Amino acid sequence: MGSPTSREDTPPKAEQQVPAKPDDDEPDEWDKRIFSTGCADENAKLTDCYYEKKDWRACKDEMERFRECWKTQGNDKRTSTKEA
């Protein structure tokens, strides 16, 4: 029943332990692309607006600021963006 070497007393083996997670503060490839546009703040405000309101139509001001930034930074030429 309760021997001195029971499983409850045995520490987990190294391969059973959960590996450490990578540092979440490091920008990933997506973040790097957004920052390279020069419009990361506008993008964050636009996505925050959509997250809160769940309707793009309610975020027209944020979308317009993002579009203006996109054009000002020359991203429309760099990415071959077409005006809808």
C-alpha positions as CSV (number, residue, x, y, z in Angstrom):
1,M,0.0,0.0,0.0
2,G,2.1,3.0,1.2
3,S,5.7,1.9,0.6
4,P,8.4,4.5,1.2
5,T,9.1,4.7,-2.6
6,S,5.5,5.2,-3.8
7,R,4.9,7.3,-6.9
8,E,3.6,10.2,-4.8
9,D,7.0,10.7,-3.3
10,T,8.9,10.5,-6.6
11,P,9.7,13.8,-8.3
12,P,8.7,14.1,-11.9
13,K,11.3,13.2,-14.5
14,A,12.8,16.1,-16.6
15,E,11.1,14.9,-19.8
16,Q,7.7,15.1,-18.0
17,Q,8.2,18.7,-16.9
18,V,6.6,21.4,-19.0
19,P,9.1,23.3,-21.1
20,A,9.5,27.1,-20.5
21,K,7.4,29.3,-22.8
22,P,9.2,31.7,-25.1
23,D,9.3,35.3,-24.1
24,D,6.0,36.8,-25.2
25,D,7.4,40.3,-25.2
26,E,9.5,39.6,-28.3
27,P,7.8,40.8,-31.5
28,D,6.8,38.0,-33.9
29,E,6.9,38.2,-37.7
30,W,3.4,39.7,-37.8
31,D,4.3,42.4,-35.4
32,K,7.5,43.2,-37.3
33,R,5.5,43.6,-40.5
34,I,2.9,45.9,-38.9
35,F,5.7,48.0,-37.3
36,S,7.5,48.3,-40.7
37,T,4.4,50.0,-42.2
38,G,4.8,53.0,-39.9
39,C,1.1,52.6,-39.0
40,A,1.2,50.3,-36.0
41,D,-0.6,52.7,-33.7
42,E,-3.4,53.3,-36.2
43,N,-3.7,49.6,-36.8
44,A,-3.9,48.9,-33.1
45,K,-6.7,51.5,-32.7
46,L,-8.6,50.1,-35.6
47,T,-8.4,46.5,-34.3
48,D,-9.3,47.6,-30.8
49,C,-12.3,49.5,-32.1
50,Y,-13.5,46.4,-34.1
51,Y,-12.9,44.2,-31.0
52,E,-15.0,46.4,-28.9
53,K,-17.9,47.1,-31.3
54,K,-17.8,44.0,-33.5
55,D,-18.8,46.1,-36.5
56,W,-16.4,47.7,-39.0
57,R,-19.0,50.3,-39.9
58,A,-18.7,51.7,-36.3
59,C,-15.0,52.2,-36.9
60,K,-15.0,54.5,-39.9
61,D,-12.9,57.2,-38.2
62,E,-10.2,54.7,-37.2
63,M,-10.3,53.2,-40.7
64,E,-9.8,56.6,-42.3
65,R,-6.9,57.4,-40.0
66,F,-5.3,54.1,-40.9
67,R,-5.8,54.6,-44.6
68,E,-4.3,58.1,-44.4
69,C,-1.3,56.8,-42.5
70,W,-0.9,54.0,-45.0
71,K,-0.8,56.4,-48.0
72,T,1.5,58.9,-46.1
73,Q,4.0,56.1,-45.4
74,G,4.0,55.1,-49.1
75,N,2.6,51.6,-48.3
76,D,0.1,51.7,-51.1
77,K,2.9,51.9,-53.7
78,R,5.0,49.3,-51.8
79,T,2.3,46.7,-51.6
80,S,0.4,47.5,-54.8
81,T,-2.7,48.4,-52.8
82,K,-5.8,49.2,-55.0
83,E,-8.3,51.9,-53.9
84,A,-11.7,50.2,-53.5
